[in-house]
Amino acid sequence: MRINFIKKVLAAFVIAASLYSCAGNGESNDGGGLTDINAVEDKSGDVDVIDQAKPAIMVIPSDQFLQREGFLKSSQMNGRTVYERDYQGFLLKSSINKSSVRAIQNYFVNNGYPLTDLEQSLKSLNVQDNMDDLDNLSKDAKTLLVASCRPDIILEFDLEPKYKSTGRTTSTKLMDYSMGAIDAFSNKSVASFAKADIEGDVAKYLEEQLPSDLHEFVGQIKNYFTDIIKNGREITFRVTLDKDAAINLTDDYNDMGDTYADWIREWVKTNAKNGSANLNRNTAKEMYYTAVRITNNEDEGTQFNAYDFANNFRKEFIKTFQIKAANSTQGLGDAYVIIK
C-alpha cells in the first residue's frame, strides 16, 4: 500500500515537472512539438505564413561525445546491442560540457525556437527512473526524453579536443566540432555541420564563432521543416499477425477476391497524406511501410503522430471485420498494429 501511494505521488510530480521542462523556459508547448502549426497548415495542402512555424528543438551530446567522456555503456539484450546514456553524469562532469549544451540552446531560443531544456528535463526523468525501479523497468534516457518531451528535431553535437605538434616539445590545442539534426519521429538525418582544427579554447568558440557557423545549418533545418508542413511528417507503419490469429493477410475476405492485404493497402493510400507511402514488405503475416506521410495535427489542432495513425487503423479494421487488433506503437514515428 505504501509503495502504491509513493508511486502516485511521484507520478503527479513527474507530470508537473515534465510539463515545465519540456515547454522550454516555462512557456507552454501544447502537444510538445510543432509551434503554431495549426496556423500554417491547411488540409488542402496550401501553406501560409510558413515562417511563423518553427520546430521544437532538443539539444543532446552525441553518442561519440558521451563515449569519450565515459557516459555511454553498451550491452547485449535478446541478440541486439542496447545503449545506456548517462546525460546527467555528462553535464555534471565539467562546466564545459554544460556550457556546450547551453550555448546551442541559447542560440535557438534567441531565434524564436521552442526548446526542451536538457538539464531540467533530466531532473523530471530522474523521478521517472525511481518509479521504473519500483516496477523493475529499464528505459534509456534518450528514449524517455523523446517520448516525454516530443521534440520535432534532435540536435546531437560533438566536440573533440586534439593537439597539433608545433615543435619537438611544443603543441597547439585545437578542436573539431560537429552537429547533426535528426527528425525525432523518423530518425532521419535532416541537417549537418562540421568544422575542423578550430583554434582557441572551447568557451571562446561557443560564444564568438558558433552562432555565425550555424547559419547554413539552420537553413537546412528550416527547409526540411517547411517540407513537413507542406507534405506531412514521415513515419513507418507495420501490421503483423498475432501467432494465434485466425487469418492470413493474403486470405480473401469477400467473394470478389479481395484480400486483407488489399484492404490494408487501400486504407494506407487513403489515410496517408497525398497517398504517400512505400510498401517494403508484403507477406502473409506482415505488411511494412516506410516513408508514410501523415498530417501534422488533428482537425481540432492537437498534434497527430504515429500512435494516432495506428489507432485510426485499428478502430476501422475492427469495425470492418469484427477482428480484434492492438495498437502496439511505442515511439513517435513507428506505428505498429497487431491483428489478433
KEMARDREN-658313 format. One record per residue (C-alpha): residue number from 1; x, y, z. Coordinates in steps of 0.2 Angstrom, whole numbers, plus 5000, padded with zeros to 4 digits. Last residue first. Example, Ala and Ser with C-alpha at 12.3 -4.5 7.8 and 13.67 -1.06 7.14 Angstrom:
BEGIN
<nr: 2 u: 5068 v: 4995 w: 5036>
<nr: 1 u: 5062 v: 4978 w: 5039>
//
This chain:
BEGIN
<nr: 340 u: 4973 v: 4946 w: 4835>
<nr: 339 u: 4980 v: 4959 w: 4822>
<nr: 338 u: 4995 v: 4968 w: 4829>
<nr: 337 u: 4997 v: 4986 w: 4824>
<nr: 336 u: 5013 v: 4996 w: 4824>
<nr: 335 u: 5016 v: 5015 w: 4820>
<nr: 334 u: 5034 v: 5019 w: 4821>
<nr: 333 u: 5037 v: 5038 w: 4822>
<nr: 332 u: 5034 v: 5044 w: 4840>
<nr: 331 u: 5039 v: 5028 w: 4848>
<nr: 330 u: 5030 v: 5014 w: 4856>
<nr: 329 u: 5015 v: 5009 w: 4844>
<nr: 328 u: 5007 v: 4992 w: 4850>
<nr: 327 u: 4989 v: 4997 w: 4844>
<nr: 326 u: 4980 v: 4980 w: 4846>
<nr: 325 u: 4968 v: 4972 w: 4834>
<nr: 324 u: 4952 v: 4961 w: 4837>
<nr: 323 u: 4943 v: 4955 w: 4822>
<nr: 322 u: 4925 v: 4962 w: 4819>
<nr: 321 u: 4930 v: 4964 w: 4800>
<nr: 320 u: 4925 v: 4982 w: 4796>
<nr: 319 u: 4924 v: 4989 w: 4814>
<nr: 318 u: 4939 v: 4981 w: 4820>
<nr: 317 u: 4949 v: 4987 w: 4805>
<nr: 316 u: 4942 v: 5005 w: 4807>
<nr: 315 u: 4947 v: 5005 w: 4825>
<nr: 314 u: 4965 v: 4998 w: 4822>
<nr: 313 u: 4968 v: 5010 w: 4808>
<nr: 312 u: 4963 v: 5025 w: 4817>
<nr: 311 u: 4974 v: 5019 w: 4832>
<nr: 310 u: 4989 v: 5017 w: 4821>
<nr: 309 u: 4988 v: 5034 w: 4814>
<nr: 308 u: 4986 v: 5041 w: 4832>
<nr: 307 u: 5001 v: 5032 w: 4838>
<nr: 306 u: 5011 v: 5038 w: 4824>
<nr: 305 u: 5008 v: 5056 w: 4827>
<nr: 304 u: 4995 v: 5070 w: 4826>
<nr: 303 u: 4997 v: 5086 w: 4837>
<nr: 302 u: 4981 v: 5094 w: 4843>
<nr: 301 u: 4973 v: 5107 w: 4831>
<nr: 300 u: 4955 v: 5102 w: 4832>
<nr: 299 u: 4956 v: 5094 w: 4815>
<nr: 298 u: 4971 v: 5084 w: 4821>
<nr: 297 u: 4989 v: 5089 w: 4818>
<nr: 296 u: 5004 v: 5086 w: 4807>
<nr: 295 u: 4996 v: 5076 w: 4794>
<nr: 294 u: 5004 v: 5059 w: 4789>
<nr: 293 u: 5017 v: 5054 w: 4776>
<nr: 292 u: 5022 v: 5036 w: 4776>
<nr: 291 u: 5040 v: 5035 w: 4772>
<nr: 290 u: 5041 v: 5016 w: 4776>
<nr: 289 u: 5028 v: 5003 w: 4775>
<nr: 288 u: 5028 v: 4985 w: 4782>
<nr: 287 u: 5014 v: 4972 w: 4779>
<nr: 286 u: 5016 v: 4956 w: 4789>
<nr: 285 u: 5010 v: 4938 w: 4791>
<nr: 284 u: 5005 v: 4933 w: 4773>
<nr: 283 u: 5019 v: 4943 w: 4766>
<nr: 282 u: 5021 v: 4961 w: 4760>
<nr: 281 u: 5037 v: 4970 w: 4765>
<nr: 280 u: 5043 v: 4987 w: 4759>
<nr: 279 u: 5027 v: 4996 w: 4754>
<nr: 278 u: 5032 v: 5015 w: 4752>
<nr: 277 u: 5019 v: 5028 w: 4757>
<nr: 276 u: 5012 v: 5044 w: 4750>
<nr: 275 u: 4993 v: 5044 w: 4747>
<nr: 274 u: 4993 v: 5063 w: 4747>
<nr: 273 u: 4994 v: 5062 w: 4766>
<nr: 272 u: 4992 v: 5044 w: 4771>
<nr: 271 u: 4974 v: 5040 w: 4775>
<nr: 270 u: 4968 v: 5034 w: 4758>
<nr: 269 u: 4983 v: 5025 w: 4752>
<nr: 268 u: 4985 v: 5017 w: 4769>
<nr: 267 u: 4967 v: 5011 w: 4769>
<nr: 266 u: 4969 v: 5004 w: 4751>
<nr: 265 u: 4984 v: 4994 w: 4756>
<nr: 264 u: 4976 v: 4987 w: 4771>
<nr: 263 u: 4961 v: 4982 w: 4761>
<nr: 262 u: 4972 v: 4973 w: 4748>
<nr: 261 u: 4981 v: 4965 w: 4762>
<nr: 260 u: 4965 v: 4958 w: 4769>
<nr: 259 u: 4962 v: 4951 w: 4752>
<nr: 258 u: 4949 v: 4955 w: 4739>
<nr: 257 u: 4944 v: 4940 w: 4729>
<nr: 256 u: 4926 v: 4947 w: 4724>
<nr: 255 u: 4918 v: 4934 w: 4736>
<nr: 254 u: 4924 v: 4943 w: 4751>
<nr: 253 u: 4938 v: 4942 w: 4765>
<nr: 252 u: 4951 v: 4933 w: 4754>
<nr: 251 u: 4966 v: 4927 w: 4763>
<nr: 250 u: 4983 v: 4935 w: 4759>
<nr: 249 u: 4984 v: 4944 w: 4776>
<nr: 248 u: 4982 v: 4927 w: 4785>
<nr: 247 u: 4968 v: 4924 w: 4797>
<nr: 246 u: 4964 v: 4915 w: 4813>
<nr: 245 u: 4977 v: 4924 w: 4823>
<nr: 244 u: 4986 v: 4914 w: 4836>
<nr: 243 u: 5004 v: 4920 w: 4832>
<nr: 242 u: 4997 v: 4938 w: 4832>
<nr: 241 u: 4998 v: 4945 w: 4814>
<nr: 240 u: 5008 v: 4960 w: 4809>
<nr: 239 u: 5004 v: 4977 w: 4803>
<nr: 238 u: 5019 v: 4990 w: 4802>
<nr: 237 u: 5018 v: 5008 w: 4798>
<nr: 236 u: 5034 v: 5019 w: 4797>
<nr: 235 u: 5033 v: 5038 w: 4799>
<nr: 234 u: 5036 v: 5054 w: 4788>
<nr: 233 u: 5028 v: 5070 w: 4793>
<nr: 232 u: 5016 v: 5079 w: 4781>
<nr: 231 u: 5018 v: 5087 w: 4764>
<nr: 230 u: 5018 v: 5106 w: 4766>
<nr: 229 u: 5022 v: 5107 w: 4785>
<nr: 228 u: 5035 v: 5093 w: 4784>
<nr: 227 u: 5043 v: 5101 w: 4768>
<nr: 226 u: 5044 v: 5118 w: 4778>
<nr: 225 u: 5053 v: 5108 w: 4792>
<nr: 224 u: 5066 v: 5102 w: 4780>
<nr: 223 u: 5070 v: 5119 w: 4773>
<nr: 222 u: 5070 v: 5126 w: 4790>
<nr: 221 u: 5083 v: 5113 w: 4796>
<nr: 220 u: 5094 v: 5116 w: 4781>
<nr: 219 u: 5094 v: 5135 w: 4784>
<nr: 218 u: 5099 v: 5131 w: 4802>
<nr: 217 u: 5114 v: 5123 w: 4796>
<nr: 216 u: 5118 v: 5137 w: 4784>
<nr: 215 u: 5118 v: 5150 w: 4799>
<nr: 214 u: 5126 v: 5139 w: 4812>
<nr: 213 u: 5144 v: 5145 w: 4809>
<nr: 212 u: 5139 v: 5163 w: 4813>
<nr: 211 u: 5132 v: 5157 w: 4830>
<nr: 210 u: 5147 v: 5146 w: 4834>
<nr: 209 u: 5160 v: 5159 w: 4832>
<nr: 208 u: 5160 v: 5171 w: 4847>
<nr: 207 u: 5152 v: 5162 w: 4862>
<nr: 206 u: 5155 v: 5144 w: 4858>
<nr: 205 u: 5172 v: 5147 w: 4851>
<nr: 204 u: 5178 v: 5157 w: 4866>
<nr: 203 u: 5171 v: 5144 w: 4878>
<nr: 202 u: 5180 v: 5130 w: 4868>
<nr: 201 u: 5198 v: 5137 w: 4869>
<nr: 200 u: 5207 v: 5144 w: 4854>
<nr: 199 u: 5210 v: 5136 w: 4837>
<nr: 198 u: 5197 v: 5126 w: 4827>
<nr: 197 u: 5205 v: 5112 w: 4818>
<nr: 196 u: 5189 v: 5105 w: 4810>
<nr: 195 u: 5172 v: 5112 w: 4807>
<nr: 194 u: 5156 v: 5101 w: 4804>
<nr: 193 u: 5138 v: 5104 w: 4801>
<nr: 192 u: 5123 v: 5093 w: 4797>
<nr: 191 u: 5105 v: 5093 w: 4793>
<nr: 190 u: 5090 v: 5082 w: 4790>
<nr: 189 u: 5096 v: 5065 w: 4797>
<nr: 188 u: 5080 v: 5054 w: 4798>
<nr: 187 u: 5076 v: 5046 w: 4815>
<nr: 186 u: 5058 v: 5046 w: 4808>
<nr: 185 u: 5049 v: 5055 w: 4823>
<nr: 184 u: 5063 v: 5064 w: 4831>
<nr: 183 u: 5069 v: 5071 w: 4815>
<nr: 182 u: 5088 v: 5072 w: 4817>
<nr: 181 u: 5099 v: 5087 w: 4816>
<nr: 180 u: 5118 v: 5084 w: 4816>
<nr: 179 u: 5132 v: 5094 w: 4824>
<nr: 178 u: 5151 v: 5094 w: 4823>
<nr: 177 u: 5166 v: 5102 w: 4831>
<nr: 176 u: 5184 v: 5098 w: 4830>
<nr: 175 u: 5196 v: 5106 w: 4842>
<nr: 174 u: 5214 v: 5113 w: 4843>
<nr: 173 u: 5227 v: 5114 w: 4856>
<nr: 172 u: 5244 v: 5119 w: 4850>
<nr: 171 u: 5260 v: 5108 w: 4853>
<nr: 170 u: 5278 v: 5110 w: 4859>
<nr: 169 u: 5292 v: 5098 w: 4863>
<nr: 168 u: 5299 v: 5094 w: 4846>
<nr: 167 u: 5289 v: 5108 w: 4838>
<nr: 166 u: 5272 v: 5114 w: 4833>
<nr: 165 u: 5263 v: 5097 w: 4836>
<nr: 164 u: 5244 v: 5098 w: 4834>
<nr: 163 u: 5234 v: 5093 w: 4849>
<nr: 162 u: 5216 v: 5087 w: 4850>
<nr: 161 u: 5199 v: 5092 w: 4858>
<nr: 160 u: 5184 v: 5084 w: 4851>
<nr: 159 u: 5167 v: 5092 w: 4851>
<nr: 158 u: 5151 v: 5083 w: 4846>
<nr: 157 u: 5133 v: 5089 w: 4844>
<nr: 156 u: 5116 v: 5080 w: 4843>
<nr: 155 u: 5102 v: 5091 w: 4839>
<nr: 154 u: 5085 v: 5082 w: 4840>
<nr: 153 u: 5071 v: 5090 w: 4829>
<nr: 152 u: 5052 v: 5089 w: 4832>
<nr: 151 u: 5053 v: 5087 w: 4851>
<nr: 150 u: 5041 v: 5075 w: 4860>
<nr: 149 u: 5045 v: 5080 w: 4878>
<nr: 148 u: 5041 v: 5063 w: 4887>
<nr: 147 u: 5044 v: 5051 w: 4872>
<nr: 146 u: 5060 v: 5060 w: 4866>
<nr: 145 u: 5067 v: 5061 w: 4884>
<nr: 144 u: 5062 v: 5044 w: 4889>
<nr: 143 u: 5070 v: 5036 w: 4874>
<nr: 142 u: 5086 v: 5046 w: 4876>
<nr: 141 u: 5087 v: 5041 w: 4895>
<nr: 140 u: 5086 v: 5023 w: 4891>
<nr: 139 u: 5072 v: 5013 w: 4900>
<nr: 138 u: 5073 v: 4999 w: 4912>
<nr: 137 u: 5058 v: 4993 w: 4922>
<nr: 136 u: 5058 v: 4983 w: 4938>
<nr: 135 u: 5041 v: 4992 w: 4943>
<nr: 134 u: 5049 v: 5000 w: 4958>
<nr: 133 u: 5064 v: 5004 w: 4948>
<nr: 132 u: 5053 v: 5012 w: 4935>
<nr: 131 u: 5046 v: 5024 w: 4948>
<nr: 130 u: 5064 v: 5029 w: 4953>
<nr: 129 u: 5068 v: 5032 w: 4934>
<nr: 128 u: 5053 v: 5043 w: 4932>
<nr: 127 u: 5059 v: 5054 w: 4947>
<nr: 126 u: 5076 v: 5055 w: 4937>
<nr: 125 u: 5066 v: 5059 w: 4922>
<nr: 124 u: 5060 v: 5076 w: 4930>
<nr: 123 u: 5078 v: 5081 w: 4933>
<nr: 122 u: 5083 v: 5076 w: 4916>
<nr: 121 u: 5070 v: 5088 w: 4908>
<nr: 120 u: 5078 v: 5102 w: 4918>
<nr: 119 u: 5095 v: 5098 w: 4912>
<nr: 118 u: 5090 v: 5096 w: 4894>
<nr: 117 u: 5080 v: 5111 w: 4891>
<nr: 116 u: 5067 v: 5107 w: 4878>
<nr: 115 u: 5066 v: 5122 w: 4866>
<nr: 114 u: 5053 v: 5132 w: 4856>
<nr: 113 u: 5063 v: 5141 w: 4843>
<nr: 112 u: 5062 v: 5160 w: 4842>
<nr: 111 u: 5080 v: 5165 w: 4837>
<nr: 110 u: 5086 v: 5169 w: 4854>
<nr: 109 u: 5079 v: 5152 w: 4860>
<nr: 108 u: 5089 v: 5143 w: 4846>
<nr: 107 u: 5106 v: 5152 w: 4850>
<nr: 106 u: 5103 v: 5149 w: 4869>
<nr: 105 u: 5101 v: 5131 w: 4867>
<nr: 104 u: 5117 v: 5129 w: 4857>
<nr: 103 u: 5127 v: 5139 w: 4870>
<nr: 102 u: 5118 v: 5129 w: 4885>
<nr: 101 u: 5123 v: 5112 w: 4878>
<nr: 100 u: 5142 v: 5117 w: 4877>
<nr: 99 u: 5141 v: 5126 w: 4893>
<nr: 98 u: 5136 v: 5110 w: 4902>
<nr: 97 u: 5150 v: 5100 w: 4895>
<nr: 96 u: 5162 v: 5115 w: 4898>
<nr: 95 u: 5157 v: 5116 w: 4916>
<nr: 94 u: 5163 v: 5099 w: 4919>
<nr: 93 u: 5157 v: 5081 w: 4924>
<nr: 92 u: 5140 v: 5086 w: 4930>
<nr: 91 u: 5133 v: 5088 w: 4912>
<nr: 90 u: 5139 v: 5071 w: 4907>
<nr: 89 u: 5134 v: 5062 w: 4923>
<nr: 88 u: 5116 v: 5069 w: 4919>
<nr: 87 u: 5117 v: 5063 w: 4901>
<nr: 86 u: 5121 v: 5045 w: 4906>
<nr: 85 u: 5116 v: 5035 w: 4890>
<nr: 84 u: 5114 v: 5016 w: 4891>
<nr: 83 u: 5115 v: 5008 w: 4874>
<nr: 82 u: 5107 v: 4991 w: 4869>
<nr: 81 u: 5115 v: 4980 w: 4856>
<nr: 80 u: 5104 v: 4966 w: 4850>
<nr: 79 u: 5103 v: 4947 w: 4852>
<nr: 78 u: 5090 v: 4947 w: 4866>
<nr: 77 u: 5100 v: 4960 w: 4876>
<nr: 76 u: 5118 v: 4964 w: 4873>
<nr: 75 u: 5126 v: 4978 w: 4882>
<nr: 74 u: 5133 v: 4996 w: 4879>
<nr: 73 u: 5138 v: 5010 w: 4890>
<nr: 72 u: 5139 v: 5028 w: 4886>
<nr: 71 u: 5145 v: 5041 w: 4899>
<nr: 70 u: 5164 v: 5039 w: 4899>
<nr: 69 u: 5168 v: 5056 w: 4892>
<nr: 68 u: 5174 v: 5048 w: 4875>
<nr: 67 u: 5158 v: 5038 w: 4875>
<nr: 66 u: 5146 v: 5053 w: 4878>
<nr: 65 u: 5155 v: 5063 w: 4864>
<nr: 64 u: 5153 v: 5048 w: 4852>
<nr: 63 u: 5135 v: 5046 w: 4857>
<nr: 62 u: 5131 v: 5064 w: 4853>
<nr: 61 u: 5128 v: 5077 w: 4866>
<nr: 60 u: 5110 v: 5082 w: 4867>
<nr: 59 u: 5100 v: 5098 w: 4861>
<nr: 58 u: 5081 v: 5096 w: 4860>
<nr: 57 u: 5072 v: 5108 w: 4847>
<nr: 56 u: 5053 v: 5111 w: 4844>
<nr: 55 u: 5052 v: 5115 w: 4825>
<nr: 54 u: 5047 v: 5133 w: 4819>
<nr: 53 u: 5031 v: 5139 w: 4812>
<nr: 52 u: 5028 v: 5158 w: 4809>
<nr: 51 u: 5040 v: 5157 w: 4794>
<nr: 50 u: 5027 v: 5147 w: 4784>
<nr: 49 u: 5015 v: 5161 w: 4784>
<nr: 48 u: 5003 v: 5151 w: 4773>
<nr: 47 u: 5003 v: 5133 w: 4767>
<nr: 46 u: 4991 v: 5126 w: 4754>
<nr: 45 u: 4989 v: 5107 w: 4756>
<nr: 44 u: 4970 v: 5106 w: 4756>
<nr: 43 u: 4971 v: 5102 w: 4775>
<nr: 42 u: 4980 v: 5119 w: 4778>
<nr: 41 u: 4995 v: 5120 w: 4789>
<nr: 40 u: 5000 v: 5137 w: 4794>
<nr: 39 u: 4990 v: 5142 w: 4809>
<nr: 38 u: 4988 v: 5124 w: 4815>
<nr: 37 u: 5007 v: 5123 w: 4816>
<nr: 36 u: 5008 v: 5136 w: 4829>
<nr: 35 u: 5024 v: 5128 w: 4835>
<nr: 34 u: 5025 v: 5110 w: 4831>
<nr: 33 u: 5031 v: 5099 w: 4846>
<nr: 32 u: 5025 v: 5095 w: 4863>
<nr: 31 u: 5007 v: 5094 w: 4861>
<nr: 30 u: 5004 v: 5110 w: 4870>
<nr: 29 u: 5021 v: 5120 w: 4872>
<nr: 28 u: 5018 v: 5132 w: 4886>
<nr: 27 u: 5032 v: 5143 w: 4892>
<nr: 26 u: 5042 v: 5139 w: 4907>
<nr: 25 u: 5059 v: 5142 w: 4899>
<nr: 24 u: 5056 v: 5127 w: 4887>
<nr: 23 u: 5040 v: 5118 w: 4887>
<nr: 22 u: 5048 v: 5101 w: 4890>
<nr: 21 u: 5054 v: 5106 w: 4907>
<nr: 20 u: 5038 v: 5113 w: 4914>
<nr: 19 u: 5026 v: 5100 w: 4908>
<nr: 18 u: 5038 v: 5086 w: 4913>
<nr: 17 u: 5039 v: 5093 w: 4931>
<nr: 16 u: 5021 v: 5093 w: 4933>
<nr: 15 u: 5018 v: 5075 w: 4926>
<nr: 14 u: 5033 v: 5069 w: 4935>
<nr: 13 u: 5027 v: 5076 w: 4952>
<nr: 12 u: 5010 v: 5068 w: 4950>
<nr: 11 u: 5018 v: 5051 w: 4946>
<nr: 10 u: 5029 v: 5053 w: 4961>
<nr: 9 u: 5014 v: 5055 w: 4972>
<nr: 8 u: 5005 v: 5040 w: 4964>
<nr: 7 u: 5021 v: 5029 w: 4966>
<nr: 6 u: 5023 v: 5034 w: 4984>
<nr: 5 u: 5005 v: 5028 w: 4987>
<nr: 4 u: 5007 v: 5012 w: 4978>
<nr: 3 u: 5023 v: 5009 w: 4988>
<nr: 2 u: 5014 v: 5012 w: 5005>
<nr: 1 u: 5000 v: 5000 w: 5000>
//
